[in-house]
Amino acid sequence: MLTDSVETHKSRLRKAGFEHSELWFQCFNFGSLVALKAGAAA
């Protein structure tokens, strides 16, 4: 299985319209990202 880097995922999120993204949790080869889209209500 080929895995993508966190930066690759963040780049995809930016291209999809998300302004901010952070790695929320990482353990071994599992990671969870949280992202906020432009104009989204808080």
mmJSON file of the N, C-alpha and C atoms, coordinates in Angstrom:
{"data_MODEL":{"atom_site":{
"group_PDB":["ATOM","ATOM","ATOM","ATOM","ATOM","ATOM","ATOM","ATOM","ATOM","ATOM","ATOM","ATOM","ATOM","ATOM","ATOM","ATOM","ATOM","ATOM","ATOM","ATOM","ATOM","ATOM","ATOM","ATOM","ATOM","ATOM","ATOM","ATOM","ATOM","ATOM","ATOM","ATOM","ATOM","ATOM","ATOM","ATOM","ATOM","ATOM","ATOM","ATOM","ATOM","ATOM","ATOM","ATOM","ATOM","ATOM","ATOM","ATOM","ATOM","ATOM","ATOM","ATOM","ATOM","ATOM","ATOM","ATOM","ATOM","ATOM","ATOM","ATOM","ATOM","ATOM","ATOM","ATOM","ATOM","ATOM","ATOM","ATOM","ATOM","ATOM","ATOM","ATOM","ATOM","ATOM","ATOM","ATOM","ATOM","ATOM","ATOM","ATOM","ATOM","ATOM","ATOM","ATOM","ATOM","ATOM","ATOM","ATOM","ATOM","ATOM","ATOM","ATOM","ATOM","ATOM","ATOM","ATOM","ATOM","ATOM","ATOM","ATOM","ATOM","ATOM","ATOM","ATOM","ATOM","ATOM","ATOM","ATOM","ATOM","ATOM","ATOM","ATOM","ATOM","ATOM","ATOM","ATOM","ATOM","ATOM","ATOM","ATOM","ATOM","ATOM","ATOM","ATOM","ATOM","ATOM"],
"id":[1,2,3,4,5,6,7,8,9,10,11,12,13,14,15,16,17,18,19,20,21,22,23,24,25,26,27,28,29,30,31,32,33,34,35,36,37,38,39,40,41,42,43,44,45,46,47,48,49,50,51,52,53,54,55,56,57,58,59,60,61,62,63,64,65,66,67,68,69,70,71,72,73,74,75,76,77,78,79,80,81,82,83,84,85,86,87,88,89,90,91,92,93,94,95,96,97,98,99,100,101,102,103,104,105,106,107,108,109,110,111,112,113,114,115,116,117,118,119,120,121,122,123,124,125,126],
"type_symbol":["N","C","C","N","C","C","N","C","C","N","C","C","N","C","C","N","C","C","N","C","C","N","C","C","N","C","C","N","C","C","N","C","C","N","C","C","N","C","C","N","C","C","N","C","C","N","C","C","N","C","C","N","C","C","N","C","C","N","C","C","N","C","C","N","C","C","N","C","C","N","C","C","N","C","C","N","C","C","N","C","C","N","C","C","N","C","C","N","C","C","N","C","C","N","C","C","N","C","C","N","C","C","N","C","C","N","C","C","N","C","C","N","C","C","N","C","C","N","C","C","N","C","C","N","C","C"],
"label_atom_id":["N","CA","C","N","CA","C","N","CA","C","N","CA","C","N","CA","C","N","CA","C","N","CA","C","N","CA","C","N","CA","C","N","CA","C","N","CA","C","N","CA","C","N","CA","C","N","CA","C","N","CA","C","N","CA","C","N","CA","C","N","CA","C","N","CA","C","N","CA","C","N","CA","C","N","CA","C","N","CA","C","N","CA","C","N","CA","C","N","CA","C","N","CA","C","N","CA","C","N","CA","C","N","CA","C","N","CA","C","N","CA","C","N","CA","C","N","CA","C","N","CA","C","N","CA","C","N","CA","C","N","CA","C","N","CA","C","N","CA","C","N","CA","C","N","CA","C"],
"label_alt_id":[null,null,null,null,null,null,null,null,null,null,null,null,null,null,null,null,null,null,null,null,null,null,null,null,null,null,null,null,null,null,null,null,null,null,null,null,null,null,null,null,null,null,null,null,null,null,null,null,null,null,null,null,null,null,null,null,null,null,null,null,null,null,null,null,null,null,null,null,null,null,null,null,null,null,null,null,null,null,null,null,null,null,null,null,null,null,null,null,null,null,null,null,null,null,null,null,null,null,null,null,null,null,null,null,null,null,null,null,null,null,null,null,null,null,null,null,null,null,null,null,null,null,null,null,null,null],
"label_comp_id":["MET","MET","MET","LEU","LEU","LEU","THR","THR","THR","ASP","ASP","ASP","SER","SER","SER","VAL","VAL","VAL","GLU","GLU","GLU","THR","THR","THR","HIS","HIS","HIS","LYS","LYS","LYS","SER","SER","SER","ARG","ARG","ARG","LEU","LEU","LEU","ARG","ARG","ARG","LYS","LYS","LYS","ALA","ALA","ALA","GLY","GLY","GLY","PHE","PHE","PHE","GLU","GLU","GLU","HIS","HIS","HIS","SER","SER","SER","GLU","GLU","GLU","LEU","LEU","LEU","TRP","TRP","TRP","PHE","PHE","PHE","GLN","GLN","GLN","CYS","CYS","CYS","PHE","PHE","PHE","ASN","ASN","ASN","PHE","PHE","PHE","GLY","GLY","GLY","SER","SER","SER","LEU","LEU","LEU","VAL","VAL","VAL","ALA","ALA","ALA","LEU","LEU","LEU","LYS","LYS","LYS","ALA","ALA","ALA","GLY","GLY","GLY","ALA","ALA","ALA","ALA","ALA","ALA","ALA","ALA","ALA"],
"label_asym_id":["A","A","A","A","A","A","A","A","A","A","A","A","A","A","A","A","A","A","A","A","A","A","A","A","A","A","A","A","A","A","A","A","A","A","A","A","A","A","A","A","A","A","A","A","A","A","A","A","A","A","A","A","A","A","A","A","A","A","A","A","A","A","A","A","A","A","A","A","A","A","A","A","A","A","A","A","A","A","A","A","A","A","A","A","A","A","A","A","A","A","A","A","A","A","A","A","A","A","A","A","A","A","A","A","A","A","A","A","A","A","A","A","A","A","A","A","A","A","A","A","A","A","A","A","A","A"],
"label_entity_id":["1","1","1","1","1","1","1","1","1","1","1","1","1","1","1","1","1","1","1","1","1","1","1","1","1","1","1","1","1","1","1","1","1","1","1","1","1","1","1","1","1","1","1","1","1","1","1","1","1","1","1","1","1","1","1","1","1","1","1","1","1","1","1","1","1","1","1","1","1","1","1","1","1","1","1","1","1","1","1","1","1","1","1","1","1","1","1","1","1","1","1","1","1","1","1","1","1","1","1","1","1","1","1","1","1","1","1","1","1","1","1","1","1","1","1","1","1","1","1","1","1","1","1","1","1","1"],
"label_seq_id":[1,1,1,2,2,2,3,3,3,4,4,4,5,5,5,6,6,6,7,7,7,8,8,8,9,9,9,10,10,10,11,11,11,12,12,12,13,13,13,14,14,14,15,15,15,16,16,16,17,17,17,18,18,18,19,19,19,20,20,20,21,21,21,22,22,22,23,23,23,24,24,24,25,25,25,26,26,26,27,27,27,28,28,28,29,29,29,30,30,30,31,31,31,32,32,32,33,33,33,34,34,34,35,35,35,36,36,36,37,37,37,38,38,38,39,39,39,40,40,40,41,41,41,42,42,42],
"pdbx_PDB_ins_code":[null,null,null,null,null,null,null,null,null,null,null,null,null,null,null,null,null,null,null,null,null,null,null,null,null,null,null,null,null,null,null,null,null,null,null,null,null,null,null,null,null,null,null,null,null,null,null,null,null,null,null,null,null,null,null,null,null,null,null,null,null,null,null,null,null,null,null,null,null,null,null,null,null,null,null,null,null,null,null,null,null,null,null,null,null,null,null,null,null,null,null,null,null,null,null,null,null,null,null,null,null,null,null,null,null,null,null,null,null,null,null,null,null,null,null,null,null,null,null,null,null,null,null,null,null,null],
"Cartn_x":[0.848,0.0,0.895,0.63,1.353,0.601,1.326,0.688,1.149,0.297,0.619,1.068,1.907,2.387,1.279,1.463,0.512,0.446,1.582,1.602,0.803,0.825,0.026,-1.46,-1.88,-3.286,-3.685,-2.808,-3.108,-3.22,-2.387,-2.449,-3.784,-4.243,-5.547,-6.682,-6.593,-7.623,-7.643,-6.474,-6.406,-7.044,-6.767,-7.35,-8.866,-9.38,-10.819,-11.518,-10.76,-11.375,-11.235,-10.486,-10.285,-9.122,-9.364,-8.326,-7.334,-7.823,-6.977,-7.11,-5.986,-6.015,-4.86,-5.123,-4.11,-4.183,-3.041,-2.985,-3.461,-4.597,-5.218,-4.682,-4.439,-3.985,-3.15,-2.075,-1.275,-0.741,-0.901,-0.39,0.055,1.354,1.938,1.591,0.893,0.603,-0.808,-1.503,-2.845,-2.779,-3.451,-3.511,-4.905,-5.255,-6.556,-6.335,-6.969,-6.855,-8.182,-8.099,-9.288,-9.071,-10.126,-9.99,-11.211,-10.971,-12.038,-12.13,-13.354,-13.581,-13.907,-13.512,-13.766,-15.262,-15.646,-17.042,-17.895,-17.298,-18.064,-18.435,-19.655,-20.102,-19.411,-19.058,-18.35,-19.303],
"Cartn_y":[-1.176,0.0,1.241,2.141,3.403,4.438,5.133,6.15,7.535,8.523,9.911,10.641,11.64,12.43,13.37,13.887,14.846,16.082,16.517,17.69,17.45,16.235,15.906,16.036,15.528,15.633,17.094,17.871,19.288,20.04,19.691,20.309,20.004,18.778,18.395,19.169,19.339,20.093,21.551,22.162,23.544,23.651,22.686,22.69,22.515,21.869,21.648,22.818,23.88,25.07,25.225,24.362,24.473,25.419,26.434,27.422,26.926,26.248,25.814,24.306,23.651,22.219,21.902,21.014,20.615,19.114,18.542,17.146,17.096,16.471,16.458,15.316,14.157,12.98,12.121,11.55,10.613,9.524,8.29,7.135,6.106,5.836,4.929,5.409,4.611,5.017,5.575,5.881,6.451,7.923,8.766,10.181,10.726,11.726,12.37,13.868,14.431,15.859,16.547,17.783,18.623,19.819,20.23,21.318,22.231,23.527,24.522,25.105,25.149,25.662,27.154,27.877,29.316,29.593,30.538,30.924,29.974,28.971,28.011,28.636,28.402,28.903,28.127,28.833,28.184,27.566],
"Cartn_z":[0.0,0.0,0.0,-0.903,-0.949,-0.12,0.717,1.561,1.127,1.343,1.012,2.27,2.081,3.214,3.703,4.898,5.453,4.558,4.046,3.165,1.883,1.36,0.177,0.49,1.637,2.041,2.253,2.903,3.125,1.801,0.842,-0.48,-1.154,-1.054,-1.627,-0.965,0.352,1.065,0.61,0.418,-0.073,-1.453,-2.322,-3.672,-3.631,-2.573,-2.43,-1.74,-1.384,-0.812,0.687,1.33,2.771,3.046,3.902,4.194,5.237,6.245,7.352,7.541,7.778,8.09,9.029,9.963,10.938,11.167,11.424,11.831,13.274,13.511,14.827,15.682,15.07,15.808,14.88,15.414,14.629,15.541,15.102,15.828,14.791,14.755,13.77,12.356,11.566,10.184,10.014,11.101,11.04,11.424,10.668,10.996,10.778,11.568,11.454,11.274,10.249,9.967,10.252,10.705,10.843,9.926,9.198,8.229,8.29,8.031,8.0,6.6,6.089,4.738,4.794,3.774,3.698,3.778,4.634,4.747,5.563,6.175,6.975,8.313,8.754,10.053,11.165,12.22,13.339,14.315],
"occupancy":[1.0,1.0,1.0,1.0,1.0,1.0,1.0,1.0,1.0,1.0,1.0,1.0,1.0,1.0,1.0,1.0,1.0,1.0,1.0,1.0,1.0,1.0,1.0,1.0,1.0,1.0,1.0,1.0,1.0,1.0,1.0,1.0,1.0,1.0,1.0,1.0,1.0,1.0,1.0,1.0,1.0,1.0,1.0,1.0,1.0,1.0,1.0,1.0,1.0,1.0,1.0,1.0,1.0,1.0,1.0,1.0,1.0,1.0,1.0,1.0,1.0,1.0,1.0,1.0,1.0,1.0,1.0,1.0,1.0,1.0,1.0,1.0,1.0,1.0,1.0,1.0,1.0,1.0,1.0,1.0,1.0,1.0,1.0,1.0,1.0,1.0,1.0,1.0,1.0,1.0,1.0,1.0,1.0,1.0,1.0,1.0,1.0,1.0,1.0,1.0,1.0,1.0,1.0,1.0,1.0,1.0,1.0,1.0,1.0,1.0,1.0,1.0,1.0,1.0,1.0,1.0,1.0,1.0,1.0,1.0,1.0,1.0,1.0,1.0,1.0,1.0],
"B_iso_or_equiv":[0.0,0.0,0.0,0.0,0.0,0.0,0.0,0.0,0.0,0.0,0.0,0.0,0.0,0.0,0.0,0.0,0.0,0.0,0.0,0.0,0.0,0.0,0.0,0.0,0.0,0.0,0.0,0.0,0.0,0.0,0.0,0.0,0.0,0.0,0.0,0.0,0.0,0.0,0.0,0.0,0.0,0.0,0.0,0.0,0.0,0.0,0.0,0.0,0.0,0.0,0.0,0.0,0.0,0.0,0.0,0.0,0.0,0.0,0.0,0.0,0.0,0.0,0.0,0.0,0.0,0.0,0.0,0.0,0.0,0.0,0.0,0.0,0.0,0.0,0.0,0.0,0.0,0.0,0.0,0.0,0.0,0.0,0.0,0.0,0.0,0.0,0.0,0.0,0.0,0.0,0.0,0.0,0.0,0.0,0.0,0.0,0.0,0.0,0.0,0.0,0.0,0.0,0.0,0.0,0.0,0.0,0.0,0.0,0.0,0.0,0.0,0.0,0.0,0.0,0.0,0.0,0.0,0.0,0.0,0.0,0.0,0.0,0.0,0.0,0.0,0.0],
"pdbx_formal_charge":[null,null,null,null,null,null,null,null,null,null,null,null,null,null,null,null,null,null,null,null,null,null,null,null,null,null,null,null,null,null,null,null,null,null,null,null,null,null,null,null,null,null,null,null,null,null,null,null,null,null,null,null,null,null,null,null,null,null,null,null,null,null,null,null,null,null,null,null,null,null,null,null,null,null,null,null,null,null,null,null,null,null,null,null,null,null,null,null,null,null,null,null,null,null,null,null,null,null,null,null,null,null,null,null,null,null,null,null,null,null,null,null,null,null,null,null,null,null,null,null,null,null,null,null,null,null],
"auth_seq_id":[1,1,1,2,2,2,3,3,3,4,4,4,5,5,5,6,6,6,7,7,7,8,8,8,9,9,9,10,10,10,11,11,11,12,12,12,13,13,13,14,14,14,15,15,15,16,16,16,17,17,17,18,18,18,19,19,19,20,20,20,21,21,21,22,22,22,23,23,23,24,24,24,25,25,25,26,26,26,27,27,27,28,28,28,29,29,29,30,30,30,31,31,31,32,32,32,33,33,33,34,34,34,35,35,35,36,36,36,37,37,37,38,38,38,39,39,39,40,40,40,41,41,41,42,42,42],
"auth_comp_id":["MET","MET","MET","LEU","LEU","LEU","THR","THR","THR","ASP","ASP","ASP","SER","SER","SER","VAL","VAL","VAL","GLU","GLU","GLU","THR","THR","THR","HIS","HIS","HIS","LYS","LYS","LYS","SER","SER","SER","ARG","ARG","ARG","LEU","LEU","LEU","ARG","ARG","ARG","LYS","LYS","LYS","ALA","ALA","ALA","GLY","GLY","GLY","PHE","PHE","PHE","GLU","GLU","GLU","HIS","HIS","HIS","SER","SER","SER","GLU","GLU","GLU","LEU","LEU","LEU","TRP","TRP","TRP","PHE","PHE","PHE","GLN","GLN","GLN","CYS","CYS","CYS","PHE","PHE","PHE","ASN","ASN","ASN","PHE","PHE","PHE","GLY","GLY","GLY","SER","SER","SER","LEU","LEU","LEU","VAL","VAL","VAL","ALA","ALA","ALA","LEU","LEU","LEU","LYS","LYS","LYS","ALA","ALA","ALA","GLY","GLY","GLY","ALA","ALA","ALA","ALA","ALA","ALA","ALA","ALA","ALA"],
"auth_asym_id":["A","A","A","A","A","A","A","A","A","A","A","A","A","A","A","A","A","A","A","A","A","A","A","A","A","A","A","A","A","A","A","A","A","A","A","A","A","A","A","A","A","A","A","A","A","A","A","A","A","A","A","A","A","A","A","A","A","A","A","A","A","A","A","A","A","A","A","A","A","A","A","A","A","A","A","A","A","A","A","A","A","A","A","A","A","A","A","A","A","A","A","A","A","A","A","A","A","A","A","A","A","A","A","A","A","A","A","A","A","A","A","A","A","A","A","A","A","A","A","A","A","A","A","A","A","A"],
"auth_atom_id":["N","CA","C","N","CA","C","N","CA","C","N","CA","C","N","CA","C","N","CA","C","N","CA","C","N","CA","C","N","CA","C","N","CA","C","N","CA","C","N","CA","C","N","CA","C","N","CA","C","N","CA","C","N","CA","C","N","CA","C","N","CA","C","N","CA","C","N","CA","C","N","CA","C","N","CA","C","N","CA","C","N","CA","C","N","CA","C","N","CA","C","N","CA","C","N","CA","C","N","CA","C","N","CA","C","N","CA","C","N","CA","C","N","CA","C","N","CA","C","N","CA","C","N","CA","C","N","CA","C","N","CA","C","N","CA","C","N","CA","C","N","CA","C","N","CA","C"],
"pdbx_PDB_model_num":[1,1,1,1,1,1,1,1,1,1,1,1,1,1,1,1,1,1,1,1,1,1,1,1,1,1,1,1,1,1,1,1,1,1,1,1,1,1,1,1,1,1,1,1,1,1,1,1,1,1,1,1,1,1,1,1,1,1,1,1,1,1,1,1,1,1,1,1,1,1,1,1,1,1,1,1,1,1,1,1,1,1,1,1,1,1,1,1,1,1,1,1,1,1,1,1,1,1,1,1,1,1,1,1,1,1,1,1,1,1,1,1,1,1,1,1,1,1,1,1,1,1,1,1,1,1]
}}}
